[in-house]
């Protein structure tokens, strides 16, 4: 029971940090603000985490798990690489809209706000994510669905960039429009770059 309570409280603290990032930006994440958001004392926060940096590292761990799990699920359930990419894009944009882009806002915030010491950890997360997308690209080339001379590295970076830039611009516009209108357009533009002609709609 104690272990379960500890796990639940840790997750509540992580979610409080997530909420602060969504509502106020990365610079608003302090132990005091987290304590106020979750309704714990600062001492209670420190019983579970030694610092703000540790909280944010755990948040990044959770984000990385979700991103990689999304790719792995699509790889095992979809019939071809193009459908894998479609499912990943749809899932990511749905997650961006559902959580106000916190995964990708954390990435942008870590790059621009060095005071939190997350840059190295974010780079590790992105390296693993990009490698998982490269595997999808290699599968598409091997299956003949993607151009045989496709630059897998560039294609993977571009895929991440589409989602990252969409989430960032959406946040900068105060989440004021629906991402639904962008899903198909973004996907069609990308498909025209990577897929062979027989995989594209007539």
N, C-alpha and C positions, 0 to 999 in steps of 0.2 A: 504493500500500500504506500509506503514511504517513497519507494522507487517510482511508482506510477505518478504520485503527486509531484515529485521532482521533475519528471519528464514533462508532465502537463505544464508546470510552471515555467520551465525552460521554453517550451513552445509558445506560451503566452508572451514571454519577454521578446522572443524572436518576432512574433506577429506585431507586437507594439512597435518594434524598430521598423518593420515593414510599413506599418501605417504612417509613421512619422515621415518616412522617405516619400511615400505617395502624397501625403498632404502638404508637407512643408519643405521637402528636399533633404539631401544628405547632411547638410550642415546643421540641421535641426536635431540630429540624433545625438543626444547626450544621456548620461545615466539618469540625470534628474528628469528629463523629458520622458524617457522610457518609463521610469517609476510612476510618473503622474499618469501616463497613458494607460498603463496596465493596472494601476491601483495598488502597487506594492510600495513599500519603503525602499529607499536606496540600499539600506542594509540587506533587505531581502533579495534585491537584484544581485548584490555582491556575494550572496551565499551560493548563487548558481553560476555566475560568470565573474571572472576576475577583472574584466575591463570592457569598455565599449567595443574595443577592437575584437575581443573574443566573441561578443554578440554578433558583430557584423561578419566575422569569419564564419560563424555557424549559419548565418543567413545565406552567405554565398555557397556554403556546402549544400544547403537545401535547394537553392536555385540550380546548382550544377546537377544535382541528382534529378531534378524535374526535367531539365533540358535533355540530359542524356537518356533518361527513361523514355521521353517522347520519341526520340530518334530510334531507340531500340525497339519500341513497340511497333512503330511503323515499318521497320525493316522486317519484322517477323510476321506481320499480318497482311502486308500489301503485295500484290502480284508482280510489280515491277518498280524500277527505281523512280520513274516519273510519278507514279502514284505515291511512293514514299515521300517524295519532296512535297507533293500537294498536301498530304496529310500533316507533315511537319509544319508547313507554312500555315495551314488552317488552324492547327492546334496552338502554334505560337501566337498568332494574331488574336485568337480567342482568349488565350491567357493574358496577352497584353491588355485587351479590353476589359477582361474580368478583374484583373488585379492592377489596372491602370499602369501596365507596363513595368512593374517593379523590377523584373529580372533585368531588363535592358536599361532602365533608369539607374539601377545600381551600377551597371557597367559604365554608363556615361558619368555618373557622379564620382566613381572611383578614379576615373581618368582626370577629372578636373579639380578634385578636392583632395590633395595629397595628404592633408592632415589626418586622415583616417588610416593610412598605411595599408590599403587594400590592393594596390596596383599589382603586386607580385601574385597575389592569390587570384585576382581577376584574370590575369594573363594565363595562369595555369588552367583555370576553368575554360577560357576561350580556346586555348590550345586543344584541350580534350574535345570540346564541342566541335571545333573545325575539323579535327581528325575524324570524328564520327560522320560528319557531312561528306568528307572526302571518300569515306567508304561507300556511301550512297552513290557518289559520282562514279567511282570505279565500277560499282555494280552496273550502273547504267551503260557505261562504255562497254563492259564485258558482255552485256545482254544485247548490245547493238542498238539500244534506244537513244543513246547520246552520241554526239559526234565522236568518231574514233580518235580525232586529234584534240579533243577537249582538254584544256588546261585545268586539271582537277583542282590544283591549289587556288587558282584565280576564281574558279566557279564556286568553291566552298566559301572563300572570303566574300564574294559578291552576294551569296545567299544570306550570310550573316549580316552583311551591310544593309541589305534591303529591309530586314526586320528591325535592326538597330536604328536605322534612320527614320523609319516609320514611327517607331515607339517614341523616339526623341522629339520629332516634330510634333507628334500628337500631344505629348506632354507640354511642350512649349506653347501650344495653342489651348492649354487648359482643358484638355480632354473634351473639346467642345463639339466634335463631330464623330459620327460612327465609323468604325473601321470596316464595316461590311462592304462599303462601296469600293474599297481598295483591294480586297482579297483577290477577286478575279483578275483585275487589271494587272496587279503585281505579278501574279502567277503567269499570266499570258506573256508578259514581257520577258520573264525569266525563261519560260519554256522555249520561246523563240530563239533564245541564245544557246541553250544546251541540247535540246532534243533534235533528233533527225527529223526530216520532213514527214516521214511516214507516221511519226508519233504525234504530229500536230493535226488539229481539226482542219478539214478542208474549208 
